[in-house]
Amino acid sequence: MEQELNLRIKPIAKPNAQMPYTSGKSGRRKLEFEESSKRIKSRKLKGLRKTVGFHELTNATNRSLRSAGKKSAAKLCSGALETAPTRA
């Protein structure tokens, strides 16, 4: 005597395709420029140097120093960048 077994097999639920962390803030946090290492600063400035000319960068540097109240630093910077080196 064989009895039929009525067993229902439930299909296994498919795993959710979404990532469990959907906040959009994965990976390393972004540091401010001042907090970055010298290597990262150099990498960030490389693109800027390619797109902006030397005179524009010099002028922006001088204006930034002057607006911060550092007039002597602005004079020193402009003098150093505008003159040719005389010593090796």
URWO-V210126 format. One record per backbone hydrogen bond with DSSP energy under -0.5 kcal/mol. NH is the residue of the N-H (numbers start at 0). CO is the residue of the C=O. E is the energy in kcal/mol with one decimal. If there is no record, write none. Layout:
BEGIN
nh | co | e
NH | CO | E
NH | CO | E
END
This chain:
BEGIN
nh | co | e
2 | 0 | -0.5
5 | 3 | -0.6
6 | 4 | -1.2
7 | 5 | -0.5
8 | 6 | -0.6
9 | 7 | -0.6
21 | 19 | -0.8
34 | 31 | -0.6
35 | 31 | -0.9
35 | 32 | -0.9
40 | 36 | -2.5
41 | 37 | -2.4
42 | 38 | -2.0
43 | 39 | -2.5
44 | 40 | -2.5
45 | 41 | -1.3
46 | 42 | -0.8
47 | 43 | -0.9
48 | 44 | -2.7
49 | 45 | -1.4
50 | 46 | -1.4
51 | 47 | -2.4
56 | 52 | -2.1
57 | 53 | -2.4
58 | 54 | -2.5
59 | 55 | -2.4
60 | 56 | -2.3
61 | 57 | -2.4
62 | 58 | -2.5
63 | 59 | -2.3
64 | 60 | -2.4
65 | 61 | -2.5
66 | 62 | -2.5
67 | 63 | -1.2
68 | 65 | -1.5
69 | 64 | -2.7
70 | 68 | -0.8
73 | 69 | -1.9
74 | 70 | -2.3
75 | 71 | -2.3
76 | 72 | -2.6
77 | 73 | -2.6
78 | 74 | -2.5
79 | 75 | -2.2
80 | 76 | -2.1
81 | 77 | -1.9
82 | 78 | -1.1
END
